[in-house]
Amino acid sequence: MLALHPTCEHCDTALPPASPLARICSFECTFCADCVEEVLGNVCPNCGGGFAPRPVRPATDRKGGNFLGTYPASAERKHRPVDREKHAALRRALEGVAPEDR
């Protein structure tokens, strides 16, 4: 199940479990929508993949105990600001390659 990391790895903005602004790659690297669009250009700095909106885990038990109360969001913060120069090189290398083809 998704860890639901609490903050953007780049800018450290809070991303609570129900945040519609959270974006993740297939490895669950977590960034805010602004950083994905403005800084990263939809290229994960950790794996080179693309991003998708992070699903929201239900806050209340609607079926079988599958909710935040049973499976809480992670408290582990990963604040790793992106090296913009290195990321620019990665973006150039992936220019023209669709996220689903990376």
Beta strands, then each sheet from edge to edge (+ up, - down):
strand 1: 22-24
strand 2: 30-32
strand 3: 52-53
sheet 1: 2+ 1- 3+
end
